[in-house]
């Protein structure tokens, strides 16, 4: 395999691994939001005469496992478990999550969307890009009185140890001489290289990597051999189990299963691009181009995947349109698109309007969608001075506004629409 390990390691250190300073910043955000939750609960208790109290908070997910990667949009996920004593909260799972949601709404601000109770967590998305998932647990003393039994608040209460995944990952990563964590970070960058891809999350990637890790002296070889082993494994078995719960699948829905199929397919396509690394006549330039095509990252050269807007469409005379675009969040918060930070959340409404400075006969709006979720809705049109569209599909999309005088286009503007 052609040796570009020095460049590969530089790519990892400068463009993949999140700095300790940034990780500390995420942990500060976590702590700030836990404090907000506790303050909101105190206010809730004073209003309703209750005594709900968070007795433990446990860092989870990629921040706890330290597999967070750099992200241009600062769209970081922070996972935290909050624990209540069983005898201190209602029995119903929806009731408990509603209390947490209410408490957060009292003290949090600058949302992309209001705090929302979902099946497995209460989510807070901030306009600055990051979001926090509060997984809710309850605990009861165990039979021996020296610890607790924990239950997760999902569609029902299910016994689950909120520390188990973190402890498992620490153990297997240490045994791999820290290579598992490195490969997880790099594979995450590959999976995010196209915003429209529907790919598995970090936990599933971590499980597959821990299962198939191939330790080599070079980081580029370690990564290549591991993803090759994962591809071969997925070719004959696409089931993935929780490593801390015997034979419990983590593929809960058809969408989860499709993500695994997508990973298998795209690893296969990526590995084909890297075949040149094993050619006896491979040069440094060919090797760099291979990694460039694999990661689609500017570190390896100019970006090779241009947006649809840049590659096929151009704006012209856009000042004649006097175009305005607003984002309507939760049907009540209206924000100008150019003031919105990061990617748009699904479930929002986009309000497009023009007030042309010239005579015209027709205004046409053309939607070009991109990505796995938009496979059956790549393209559609509307007419009118003002229209609405909903944010339905993850990916980088475009809206093109065309102003006509008869059959001639006299003004045109392309608006990038990036959805999380």
C-alpha positions as CSV (number, residue, x, y, z in Angstrom):
1,X,0.0,0.0,0.0
2,X,1.5,3.4,-1.1
3,X,2.8,5.1,2.0
4,X,1.1,8.5,2.6
5,X,1.0,8.0,6.3
6,X,2.7,11.3,7.1
7,X,0.0,13.2,5.1
8,X,-2.7,11.0,6.5
9,X,-1.6,11.6,10.1
10,X,-1.5,15.4,9.4
11,X,-5.1,15.2,8.0
12,X,-6.2,13.3,11.1
13,X,-4.5,15.8,13.5
14,X,-5.5,19.0,11.8
15,X,-8.9,18.2,10.2
16,X,-10.4,15.2,12.0
17,X,-9.6,15.2,15.7
18,X,-11.3,17.9,17.8
19,X,-8.9,19.8,20.0
20,X,-9.0,19.4,23.8
21,X,-10.0,23.1,24.0
22,X,-13.1,22.5,21.9
23,X,-14.0,19.3,23.8
24,X,-13.8,21.3,27.0
25,X,-16.0,23.9,25.5
26,X,-18.6,21.2,24.7
27,X,-18.5,20.0,28.2
28,X,-19.0,23.5,29.5
29,X,-22.1,23.7,27.3
30,X,-23.3,20.4,28.8
31,X,-22.8,21.7,32.3
32,X,-24.5,24.9,31.5
33,X,-27.6,23.1,30.2
34,X,-27.7,20.7,33.2
35,X,-27.7,23.8,35.4
36,X,-30.5,25.3,33.3
37,X,-32.5,22.1,33.7
38,X,-32.1,22.0,37.4
39,X,-33.1,25.7,37.7
40,X,-36.1,25.0,35.5
41,X,-37.1,22.1,37.7
42,X,-36.9,24.2,40.8
43,X,-39.2,26.8,39.2
44,X,-41.6,24.0,38.1
45,X,-41.6,22.6,41.7
46,X,-42.4,26.0,43.1
47,X,-45.3,26.5,40.7
48,X,-46.8,23.0,41.1
49,X,-45.8,22.1,44.6
50,X,-43.7,19.1,43.5
51,X,-40.1,18.1,44.5
52,X,-38.5,16.7,41.3
53,X,-34.8,16.5,41.5
54,X,-31.9,15.3,39.2
55,X,-29.8,13.0,41.5
56,X,-27.1,12.1,38.9
57,X,-26.0,13.3,35.5
58,X,-23.8,11.1,33.3
59,X,-21.9,12.1,30.2
60,X,-22.6,9.9,27.2
61,X,-22.1,9.6,23.5
62,X,-19.3,10.9,21.4
63,X,-18.2,13.5,23.9
64,X,-17.8,10.9,26.6
65,X,-16.1,8.5,24.2
66,X,-14.0,11.4,22.8
67,X,-14.9,10.5,19.2
68,X,-16.2,14.0,18.3
69,X,-14.8,15.3,15.0
70,X,-14.3,18.7,13.6
71,X,-17.4,20.2,11.9
72,X,-17.5,23.3,9.7
73,X,-21.1,24.1,10.8
74,X,-20.3,23.5,14.5
75,X,-23.2,21.0,14.6
76,X,-22.0,19.1,17.6
77,X,-24.2,16.5,19.5
78,X,-23.9,16.4,23.2
79,X,-25.5,13.4,25.0
80,X,-26.2,13.3,28.7
81,X,-28.1,11.0,31.0
82,X,-30.2,12.6,33.8
83,X,-31.3,10.4,36.6
84,X,-34.2,10.7,39.0
85,X,-35.1,8.5,42.0
86,X,-37.9,6.2,41.0
87,X,-40.1,7.2,44.0
88,X,-39.7,10.9,43.1
89,X,-41.2,11.0,39.6
90,X,-44.5,9.9,37.9
91,X,-44.8,6.4,36.5
92,X,-45.6,7.3,33.0
93,X,-42.7,7.8,30.6
94,X,-44.4,10.6,28.6
95,X,-45.2,12.4,31.9
96,X,-41.6,12.4,33.0
97,X,-40.3,13.6,29.6
98,X,-43.0,16.3,29.6
99,X,-41.7,17.6,32.9
100,X,-38.1,17.7,31.6
101,X,-39.3,19.5,28.5
102,X,-41.2,22.1,30.5
103,X,-38.2,22.7,32.8
104,X,-35.9,23.3,29.8
105,X,-38.3,25.6,28.1
106,X,-38.3,27.8,31.2
107,X,-34.6,28.4,31.2
108,X,-33.2,27.9,27.7
109,X,-33.1,30.4,24.9
110,X,-31.9,31.0,21.3
111,X,-33.4,27.7,20.0
112,X,-33.5,26.4,16.5
113,X,-36.5,24.6,17.8
114,X,-38.2,24.4,21.1
115,X,-37.0,21.7,23.5
116,X,-38.9,18.5,22.4
117,X,-39.6,15.3,24.1
118,X,-38.8,12.4,21.7
119,X,-39.0,8.7,22.2
120,X,-35.6,8.2,23.7
121,X,-34.6,11.7,24.9
122,X,-35.5,15.3,25.3
123,X,-33.7,17.4,22.6
124,X,-32.6,21.0,22.7
125,X,-31.3,22.5,19.5
126,X,-29.5,25.9,19.6
127,X,-29.2,28.5,16.9
128,X,-25.4,28.4,17.3
129,X,-25.3,24.9,15.9
130,X,-25.0,22.4,18.7
131,X,-27.8,20.3,20.2
132,X,-28.1,18.4,23.5
133,X,-30.0,15.1,24.0
134,X,-31.1,14.5,27.6
135,X,-31.7,10.8,28.1
136,X,-33.9,10.3,31.1
137,X,-33.4,7.5,33.7
138,X,-34.8,6.5,37.0
139,X,-33.0,4.5,39.7
140,X,-33.9,2.2,42.6
141,X,-31.5,0.6,45.2
142,X,-30.4,-2.9,44.2
143,X,-31.0,-5.9,46.4
144,X,-27.7,-5.6,48.1
145,X,-28.0,-2.0,49.0
146,X,-24.6,-1.2,47.4
147,X,-25.7,0.3,44.2
148,X,-28.7,1.0,41.9
149,X,-30.7,-0.5,39.1
150,X,-31.3,2.0,36.3
151,X,-34.2,2.1,33.8
152,X,-34.2,4.2,30.7
153,X,-37.3,6.3,29.8
154,X,-38.3,5.4,26.3
155,X,-41.6,4.3,25.0
156,X,-41.6,2.3,28.3
157,X,-39.2,1.8,31.2
158,X,-36.4,-0.6,30.2
159,X,-33.5,-1.7,32.4
160,X,-30.3,-0.2,31.1
161,X,-27.0,0.9,32.6
162,X,-26.3,4.5,31.5
163,X,-22.5,4.0,32.0
164,X,-22.2,0.6,30.2
165,X,-21.4,1.9,26.7
166,X,-18.7,4.3,28.0
167,X,-17.1,1.6,30.0
168,X,-17.2,-0.9,27.1
169,X,-15.6,1.6,24.7
170,X,-12.9,2.6,27.2
171,X,-11.9,-1.0,27.6
172,X,-11.8,-2.0,23.9
173,X,-10.1,1.2,22.9
174,X,-7.3,0.8,25.5
175,X,-6.8,-2.8,24.3
176,X,-6.4,-1.5,20.7
177,X,-3.7,1.0,21.7
178,X,-6.2,3.8,21.1
179,X,-6.6,2.8,17.4
180,X,-10.3,2.3,17.7
181,X,-11.0,5.9,18.7
182,X,-8.8,7.1,15.8
183,X,-10.5,5.0,13.2
184,X,-14.0,6.0,14.5
185,X,-13.1,9.6,14.1
186,X,-11.8,9.1,10.6
187,X,-14.8,7.0,9.5
188,X,-17.1,9.6,10.8
189,X,-15.5,12.2,8.5
190,X,-16.0,9.8,5.6
191,X,-19.7,9.3,6.5
192,X,-20.2,13.0,6.7
193,X,-18.4,13.8,3.4
194,X,-21.7,14.1,1.6
195,X,-24.4,16.0,3.6
196,X,-27.1,14.1,1.7
197,X,-26.0,10.7,2.7
198,X,-28.1,8.7,5.2
199,X,-25.4,7.0,7.2
200,X,-25.2,5.2,10.6
201,X,-24.3,7.2,13.8
202,X,-21.2,7.0,15.9
203,X,-22.3,4.2,18.2
204,X,-22.9,1.8,15.3
205,X,-19.6,2.8,13.6
206,X,-17.8,2.3,17.0
207,X,-19.3,-1.2,17.4
208,X,-18.3,-2.3,13.9
209,X,-14.8,-0.9,14.3
210,X,-14.2,-2.5,17.7
211,X,-15.3,-5.8,16.2
212,X,-13.0,-5.5,13.1
213,X,-10.1,-3.3,14.2
214,X,-6.8,-4.2,12.4
215,X,-3.9,-2.7,14.3
216,X,-1.0,-1.8,12.0
217,X,2.1,0.4,12.5
218,X,0.8,3.1,10.1
219,X,-2.5,4.9,10.7
220,X,-3.4,4.9,7.0
221,X,-3.0,1.1,6.9
222,X,-4.9,0.6,10.1
223,X,-7.8,2.6,8.7
224,X,-7.8,0.9,5.3
225,X,-7.6,-2.6,6.6
226,X,-10.3,-2.0,9.2
227,X,-12.9,-0.5,6.8
228,X,-12.1,-3.3,4.3
229,X,-12.8,-5.9,7.1
230,X,-16.1,-4.0,8.0
231,X,-17.2,-4.1,4.3
232,X,-16.5,-7.8,4.1
233,X,-18.4,-8.4,7.3
234,X,-21.4,-6.4,6.2
235,X,-21.5,-8.3,2.9
236,X,-22.7,-11.4,4.7
237,X,-24.1,-10.0,7.9
238,X,-25.7,-6.6,8.4
239,X,-27.0,-7.1,11.9
240,X,-25.4,-5.0,14.7
241,X,-25.9,-5.8,18.4
242,X,-25.4,-3.7,21.5
243,X,-22.1,-4.9,23.0
244,X,-23.4,-4.5,26.5
245,X,-26.7,-6.3,26.1
246,X,-26.7,-9.8,24.9
247,X,-28.2,-10.2,21.4
248,X,-30.0,-6.9,21.5
249,X,-30.0,-5.3,18.1
250,X,-29.4,-1.6,17.8
251,X,-31.2,-1.6,14.4
252,X,-34.7,-0.6,15.6
253,X,-36.3,0.6,12.4
254,X,-36.2,0.0,8.6
255,X,-34.3,3.4,8.4
256,X,-31.6,2.0,10.7
257,X,-31.2,-1.0,8.5
258,X,-31.0,1.1,5.4
259,X,-28.2,3.2,6.9
260,X,-26.2,0.0,7.4
261,X,-26.8,-1.0,3.8
262,X,-25.7,2.5,2.7
263,X,-22.5,2.2,4.7
264,X,-21.7,-1.1,3.1
265,X,-22.3,0.2,-0.4
266,X,-20.3,3.4,0.1
267,X,-17.4,1.6,1.7
268,X,-17.4,-0.6,-1.3
269,X,-17.3,2.4,-3.6
270,X,-14.6,4.1,-1.5
271,X,-12.4,1.0,-1.4
272,X,-12.5,0.8,-5.2
273,X,-11.2,4.4,-5.4
274,X,-8.3,3.3,-3.2
275,X,-7.3,0.3,-5.3
276,X,-4.6,2.4,-7.0
277,X,-2.7,2.5,-3.7
278,X,-1.7,-1.1,-4.3
279,X,-0.5,-0.5,-7.9
280,X,3.2,-0.9,-8.3
281,X,3.3,2.2,-10.4
282,X,1.3,4.3,-8.0
283,X,2.8,7.8,-7.5
284,X,2.4,10.3,-4.7
285,X,0.0,12.3,-6.9
286,X,-2.2,9.3,-7.7
287,X,-2.3,8.4,-4.0
288,X,-3.3,11.9,-3.0
289,X,-6.0,11.9,-5.6
290,X,-7.3,8.6,-4.4
291,X,-7.7,9.8,-0.8
292,X,-9.2,13.1,-2.2
293,X,-11.9,11.1,-4.0
294,X,-12.4,9.0,-0.9
295,X,-12.8,11.8,1.7
296,X,-14.0,14.6,-0.6
297,X,-12.0,17.0,1.6
298,X,-10.0,20.1,0.6
299,X,-7.0,18.9,2.5
300,X,-6.2,16.5,-0.3
301,X,-6.7,19.1,-3.0
302,X,-9.5,21.3,-4.4
303,X,-13.0,20.1,-3.4
304,X,-14.2,17.7,-6.1
305,X,-17.9,17.7,-5.3
306,X,-19.3,21.0,-6.2
307,X,-22.8,22.0,-5.1
308,X,-25.6,21.7,-7.7
309,X,-25.9,25.5,-7.6
310,X,-22.2,26.1,-8.4
311,X,-21.9,23.5,-11.1
312,X,-25.1,23.8,-13.1
313,X,-26.8,27.1,-12.2
314,X,-25.9,30.7,-12.0
315,X,-27.5,33.8,-10.6
316,X,-28.0,36.9,-12.8
317,X,-29.5,40.3,-12.2
318,X,-30.6,39.1,-8.8
319,X,-30.9,42.6,-7.4
320,X,-34.0,43.0,-9.6
321,X,-35.8,40.3,-7.7
322,X,-35.8,41.9,-4.2
323,X,-36.0,38.4,-2.8
324,X,-36.7,37.7,0.8
325,X,-36.5,34.3,2.5
326,X,-37.7,33.6,6.1
327,X,-37.5,30.4,8.2
328,X,-40.7,29.7,10.2
329,X,-39.8,27.4,13.2
330,X,-42.5,25.5,15.0
331,X,-45.1,27.7,13.2
332,X,-44.3,30.7,15.5
333,X,-40.7,31.9,15.4
334,X,-39.8,33.7,12.1
335,X,-36.1,34.2,11.3
336,X,-34.5,35.6,8.1
337,X,-32.6,32.8,6.3
338,X,-29.4,34.9,6.1
339,X,-29.4,35.3,9.9
340,X,-29.9,31.6,10.6
341,X,-26.7,29.8,11.8
342,X,-25.9,26.3,10.8
343,X,-28.2,23.9,9.0
344,X,-32.0,24.1,9.0
345,X,-33.9,21.7,11.2
346,X,-36.5,19.4,9.6
347,X,-40.1,20.3,10.1
348,X,-39.6,24.0,9.5
349,X,-41.3,26.2,6.8
350,X,-39.4,28.3,4.3
351,X,-41.2,31.5,3.1
352,X,-40.0,32.8,-0.3
353,X,-41.2,36.2,-1.6
354,X,-40.1,38.5,-4.4
355,X,-41.0,42.2,-5.1
356,X,-39.5,42.7,-8.6
357,X,-38.2,46.1,-9.7
358,X,-39.1,45.5,-13.3
359,X,-42.2,44.4,-15.3
360,X,-42.6,40.7,-15.5
361,X,-45.1,38.0,-16.6
362,X,-44.2,35.1,-14.4
363,X,-42.2,34.0,-11.3
364,X,-41.0,30.4,-11.3
365,X,-39.5,28.6,-8.3
366,X,-37.5,25.4,-8.9
367,X,-36.4,23.0,-6.2
368,X,-33.5,20.7,-6.7
369,X,-33.1,18.2,-3.8
370,X,-30.0,16.1,-3.2
371,X,-29.3,13.1,-0.9
372,X,-30.7,9.7,0.1
373,X,-33.9,11.0,1.7
374,X,-34.9,13.0,-1.3
375,X,-34.5,10.2,-3.8
376,X,-38.1,10.3,-4.9
377,X,-38.4,14.1,-4.8
378,X,-35.3,15.4,-6.6
379,X,-37.1,18.2,-8.5
380,X,-40.3,20.2,-8.5
381,X,-41.6,23.7,-9.4
382,X,-44.0,26.3,-8.2
383,X,-45.2,29.7,-9.6
384,X,-46.1,32.9,-7.9
385,X,-44.6,36.0,-6.2
386,X,-44.7,34.2,-2.8
387,X,-44.5,30.5,-2.0
388,X,-43.9,28.1,0.9
389,X,-41.7,25.0,1.1
390,X,-41.1,22.6,4.0
391,X,-37.7,21.3,5.2
392,X,-38.2,17.6,4.7
393,X,-34.9,16.0,3.6
394,X,-31.4,16.0,5.0
395,X,-28.8,17.3,2.5
396,X,-27.6,20.3,0.5
397,X,-30.4,21.5,-1.8
398,X,-31.1,24.6,-3.9
399,X,-34.1,26.9,-4.6
400,X,-33.9,28.8,-7.9
401,X,-36.1,31.8,-8.5
402,X,-36.6,32.8,-12.2
403,X,-38.3,36.0,-13.3
404,X,-39.7,35.9,-16.8
405,X,-40.8,38.5,-19.3
406,X,-42.6,36.4,-21.9
407,X,-40.3,33.4,-22.5
408,X,-37.1,35.3,-21.6
409,X,-35.5,35.0,-18.1
410,X,-34.7,38.5,-17.0
411,X,-33.4,37.7,-13.5
412,X,-32.5,34.6,-11.6
413,X,-31.2,33.8,-8.1
414,X,-30.0,30.5,-6.6
415,X,-30.5,30.0,-2.8
416,X,-28.6,27.2,-1.1
417,X,-30.9,25.3,1.4
418,X,-28.9,23.1,3.7
419,X,-31.0,20.8,6.0
420,X,-29.8,18.8,9.0
